[in-house]
Amino acid sequence: WVAVWQNLPDERRFELVERMRDLAEDDIQTNFAALFRHALRDTMERVRLAAIEGLSEDDRPDLIDLLTTLLHTDPSITVRAAAAQSLGRFVLAAEMDQISAQRGKQTFEALIRALRHAPEGSLLHRRALEALAFTTNAEVDFHIRMAYYSDDDRLLLSALTAMGHSQNPDYRPLARAELHHISPAVRR
């Protein structure tokens, strides 16, 4: 199937990945993980994005390696941000001792590196922050608070999302204060 896949036109590959992603969401028994994993290396950005979405139920720790590679090397900032967001579930899994400490550390280090090096407020910076928030860490807390107090509403939204991911009760007063924000997105 790999040879057939590689010979399909770009738009057809995208349509197929999208359709398979939708089928997998509708029917839990449907599994296209092997194809989605292959599609992570596709030349078309939209195919890679759809593949990341299609792998949202794949909790096998070896996926961390593939997502980390995308996080650090993909030419598309959108794909890199999607990889960061997807890695968040492995940060949570590490916190819940569902994956090894080594895999948890690998995931944390990949995301913190992305957070530190991405331009502040960029999509990648915001998604890495949100993903890292599933863990308790002083540096992550610092970044959440910096985002919260920034003048950038996109960073504020990410800070609030991160606060929800963290389950840290210290954030409750900050989140409550935003219930009357002028922006409907922030209030939501």
C-alpha positions in Angstrom: 0.0 0.0 0.0 3.0 2.3 0.5 3.8 2.3 -3.2 0.2 3.0 -4.1 0.1 5.8 -1.6 3.2 7.5 -2.9 1.8 7.5 -6.4 -1.4 9.2 -5.5 -1.9 12.9 -6.4 -1.5 15.3 -3.4 -5.2 16.2 -3.2 -6.2 12.6 -3.3 -3.9 11.7 -0.4 -5.3 14.5 1.6 -8.9 13.5 0.9 -8.2 9.9 1.9 -6.4 10.8 5.1 -9.3 13.2 6.0 -11.9 10.5 5.3 -10.0 7.9 7.2 -9.6 10.3 10.2 -13.4 10.9 10.1 -14.1 7.2 9.9 -11.8 6.5 12.8 -13.5 9.2 14.9 -16.9 7.7 14.2 -16.1 4.1 14.7 -13.7 3.1 17.5 -13.0 -0.3 15.9 -11.6 1.4 12.7 -7.8 1.7 12.9 -5.7 3.5 10.3 -2.8 4.1 12.7 -0.2 2.6 10.3 -1.3 4.8 7.4 -1.5 7.9 9.7 2.0 7.2 10.9 3.3 6.9 7.4 1.4 10.1 6.4 3.4 12.0 9.1 6.2 12.1 6.5 4.1 13.2 3.6 5.2 16.1 1.5 1.9 17.9 1.9 1.3 19.9 5.1 -2.4 19.3 5.2 -1.8 15.5 5.0 0.6 15.7 7.9 -1.9 17.7 10.0 -4.7 15.3 9.3 -2.4 12.4 10.2 -1.6 14.0 13.5 -5.3 14.4 14.2 -5.9 10.8 13.1 -3.4 9.6 15.6 -5.2 11.3 18.5 -6.3 8.0 20.0 -2.9 6.3 19.5 -1.3 6.2 23.0 1.7 4.0 22.2 4.8 5.7 23.5 6.8 5.1 20.4 4.6 7.8 18.8 6.5 10.3 21.0 9.5 9.9 18.7 7.6 10.7 15.6 5.8 13.7 17.1 9.1 15.0 18.5 10.7 14.8 15.1 7.8 16.8 13.7 8.0 19.3 16.6 11.6 20.1 15.9 12.1 19.7 12.2 8.9 20.1 10.2 9.0 23.1 7.9 5.4 24.1 8.8 4.9 26.0 12.0 1.3 24.7 12.0 2.4 21.1 11.9 5.0 21.7 14.6 2.3 23.3 16.8 -0.1 20.4 16.2 2.7 18.0 17.2 3.2 20.0 20.4 -0.4 19.8 21.2 -0.5 16.1 20.5 2.4 15.5 22.8 0.4 17.0 25.6 -1.4 13.7 26.1 1.9 12.0 26.8 2.8 14.7 29.4 -0.4 13.8 31.1 0.2 10.1 30.7 3.6 10.5 32.4 2.0 12.4 35.3 -0.4 9.5 35.7 2.4 6.9 35.5 0.9 5.4 32.4 4.2 5.7 30.5 7.8 5.3 31.7 9.5 8.1 33.5 12.1 8.1 30.6 9.4 8.7 28.0 7.8 11.4 30.2 11.2 13.1 30.5 11.7 12.9 26.8 8.4 14.5 26.1 8.8 17.2 28.6 12.3 18.1 27.3 11.1 18.2 23.7 8.2 20.5 24.6 10.2 22.8 26.9 12.9 23.2 24.2 10.2 24.2 21.7 8.6 26.6 24.2 12.0 28.3 25.0 13.0 28.6 21.3 9.7 29.5 19.6 8.9 33.2 19.3 6.7 34.3 22.2 3.1 34.4 21.2 3.6 32.2 18.2 1.3 29.3 17.6 4.1 26.8 18.5 4.9 28.7 21.7 1.2 28.7 22.8 0.6 25.0 22.0 3.8 23.9 23.7 2.8 25.9 26.8 -0.7 24.3 26.8 0.8 20.8 26.4 3.4 21.3 29.2 0.8 22.5 31.7 -0.3 18.9 32.4 2.8 18.7 34.6 3.8 20.5 37.8 6.9 22.4 37.1 8.2 25.9 38.3 9.4 26.9 34.9 6.1 26.0 33.3 4.3 27.9 36.0 6.4 30.9 35.3 5.6 30.7 31.5 1.9 30.3 32.2 1.9 33.4 34.4 4.0 35.4 31.9 1.4 34.5 29.2 -1.5 35.4 31.5 -0.1 38.9 32.3 0.9 39.6 28.7 -1.0 42.1 26.6 -1.6 39.4 23.9 -5.1 38.0 24.0 -3.9 34.8 22.2 -1.3 34.3 25.0 -4.0 34.9 27.6 -6.2 32.2 26.0 -3.3 29.8 26.0 -2.5 30.7 29.7 -6.2 30.0 30.6 -6.1 26.7 28.7 -2.8 25.8 30.4 -4.3 26.7 33.8 -7.2 24.2 33.1 -4.7 21.5 32.1 -2.6 22.0 35.2 -5.4 21.5 37.8 -3.5 23.8 40.0 -6.0 25.4 42.4 -3.7 28.5 42.7 -4.9 29.5 39.2 -8.6 29.6 40.2 -8.7 33.3 41.1 -7.0 34.3 37.9 -9.4 32.2 35.8 -12.4 33.6 37.7 -11.2 37.1 37.1 -11.5 36.5 33.3 -15.2 35.6 33.4 -16.0 39.2 32.7 -13.4 39.8 30.1 -14.4 41.9 27.1 -13.6 39.0 24.7 -16.1 36.2 24.4 -13.3 33.8 23.6 -11.6 34.6 26.9 -14.8 34.3 28.8 -15.6 31.0 27.3 
